[in-house]
């Protein structure tokens, strides 16, 4: 999906993003294809409301792009972009029975260990209204390794199981 990369690396990432698009669509997400830094992005959104959340609506935004290599700077930049993009799309009044959760994922055959550690370290919060769990997806022929923070958070903690279930479905 990256117009600037060719060969097995780009093909593997493109195949992964195509399958992700299908999983998101199959789960009822609305999928669009914006661009970030000349990279096509698979962007999806959905909202859910459950009684156990006391009627709060949880909006989930998923962003995924293929890059030649994932490092901390690139993952941080993509996470910040995804959170700003999600903030511009979210509905309702922030914080009033309305939570926004973001899964920004970069896909590559080369993931620097420090980038995977950064993703697994903690969730990121923007303006106390959005919480993201960045992901690195290392895909090589026959193997995929996904890294993200799987712990609880103070803000948005009641949505932890929901977001982890969706992440497991979308990023197996």
Buried (B, 14 or more C-beta within 10 A) or exposed (E): BBEEBEEEBBBBBBBBBEBBBEBBEEBEBEBEEEEBEEBBBBBBBBBBEEEEBEEBBBBBBBBBBBBBEBBBEBBBBBBBBBBEBBBEBBEEEBEEEBBBBBBBBBBBBEBBEEBBEBBBEEBBBBEEBBBBBBBBBBBEEEEBEBBBBEEEBEBBEBBBEBBBEBBEEBBE
